[in-house]
Amino acid sequence: MTDGVGTPSTAWSEEIAADEQARHEEFSKTLLSISSRVDAKRGPGRALHRKAVLGARATIQVHSDLPEPAAHGLFAETGTYDALVRLSNGSFTSQNDAVPDVRGFALSVRGIEGPGALGGRTNRQDFLLINRESFGFRTSEEFAEIVPLAAQGQTALIKHFVAKYGALKGPLEAAKLSKDFLKPFSGFATATFYSAAPIKVGPYAAKVRLKSRQDTRHLAAQLDFSNEVRSRVKDNDLVYDLALQFYVDDEHTPIEDGSAVWSTDVSPFVTVARVTLPAQDVESRAGLTLAEEIEADAFDPWAALEDHRPLGEIMRARKVAYYASVTQRRAGSETPE
C-alpha cells in the first residue's frame, strides 16, 4: 500500500463537543426510563443485554513477539490470565433465542493491575463485543432516537421512519436498520464478535475482534443458542483468536463514527491472543454459582487499563450510561432490612 495506508498511526484524536456531557446524560435517562419499565414487570436487570445465555470461566493467552503497535497494556508481554465470560442477547427483555437480536460476548480479564481508564488503578480489563462490525449509528444521539421505538416494536419503528422520511423512503430506511438483525447467527461457539468501536492500544488505536476457531456448526444453534453453547462447552474447549485492527488515518479508520466499518484491505487484523473457555459443566452446582456471580458483576468497556481506554463519542456515551445503569440495577436488587 502507498501513502502510509495500512501503517498503524498514533495521529488519531477525539472530537469532544461542548454539549456532549449533557447529551450523554439525556441518553442515559432514556435507557434508564425503558429499563425501569421492564424492571417493574420482570424484576431488576441490565438495561441492555438483559438475557444471559452463558456465564463461564476462561483464560486468555497473550502471544509472544507481537509487533510494536500491539505490544502495549494487556499485550505488552506474553502470559496467561484468568477471565470471566458473559454471553448474552442484546434486547431490553428476555426473549426467545430465535428472535433476531444483537448477540454479546463480554470478556473480563482478571489478575492484572495498572493505571485505569477511569483514573486510579484497575485489576481488570473488560472487552464488550457484539456480532456486528459497527454499532450501525454514527452517534449515540442517533441511537437514542431509535431506542424507545425499538422497545415498542417494529410497527413503531416504521411509523417513525415514515414520519421522518416520507411514505416512500421511510420503509426503506427502516429496512436498512433491520437488515443487520436479520443476518443469520451461527451460534456463540462459531460466530465472530467485534468491539464495534476503537480503544487505545498504548499510543495507538484499534478495534478488537474475537474470531471462533470452531469449524463445525450445529443446526440446533439456530433456534436455541443458549442450550447449544452450554452443551458444547460441557464436553469441549471453545477457542477463539483475539485480534486488533489499527487506526491508520481519519478517512479510512475514523475514530468518532460509530457506523463505520474499517476495511481489512486498509487495516488487516493482527492476532494478539487466544481465548479459551475450557470444558466445564455450567449447569453443575459450581457452574450455577459462578453464573450468579457473573450476573451480579458489571461488565463495562471502561473497566479497563488506561492503555486500553475506550475511544469515540459512542464509547464516551457508554461511560455515562453504564454507570447509571449499574447504579440503578444494584439499588433495585437491594433487599430492605
SULBEL-V790919 format. One line per field, one symbol per residue. ss: DSSP state (~ for helix, > for strand, _ for the rest). phi: phi as a letter, one per 20 degrees, with the letter a starting at -180 (. if undefined). psi: psi as a letter, one per 20 degrees, with the letter a starting at -180 (. if undefined). A space follows every 10 residues. Layout:
BEGIN
ss->???
phi->???
psi->???
END
This chain:
BEGIN
ss->__________ _________~ ~~~~~~~~~~ ~~~~~~~~~~ ~~________ >>>>>>>>>> >>________ __~~~___>> >>>>>>>>>_ __________ __>>>>>>>> >>>>>>____ >>>>>>>>>> _________~ ~~~~~~~~~~ ~~_~~~~~~~ ~~~~~___~~ ~~~~~~~~__ __________ _>>>____>> >__>>>>>>> >>______~~ ~~__~~~~~~ ~~~~~__>>> >>>>>>____ __________ _________> >>>>>>>___ ____~~~~~~ ~~~~~~____ ____>~~~_> __~~~~~~~~ ~~~~~~~~~~ ~~~____
phi->.dlnfnegce efbdddffef gfffffgfff ffffffffgf ecngaffclf efebcbebcc dffelffgge eblgefcfrc cfbdccebee ffcecggffg aeddcedded mdargefenm dcdbcecddc ecfbfncfcf fffffegfff feofffffff fffedofeeg fffffffeff fefgdepffc edccfmcecf cmeecbedcc dfdeefddff ffdbffffff ffffdbfdcc decdcefcaf fecfeeefef dffffecffd fcaddcefgb efdfgfffff fffffffceb feebfgfcff cnffffffgf ffffffffff ffefefe
psi->qrkipippqj jqrqooqhjg gghhhggghg ghgghhhghh hirqrqgrlh ophpprqrqp opqrlqqghh mqchjhqqrp qqrqpoqrqi rhrorqhipp rppqoppopr krprpqhjrb qqkqopooqr lqirhiphrh ggghhhghgh hirhghgggg hghhirhghg hghghghihh hipqpiqhii rpqqhhqrrq ncirqqqqqo pqjphppphh hhimhghghg ggihiqqppq ppqqoqphrh ghmphioiip pppihgnqqo pirpppoqpq nijrghghgg hghhhiropp iimqqhikpq qqghhhhhgg ggghgggggh hhippq.
END
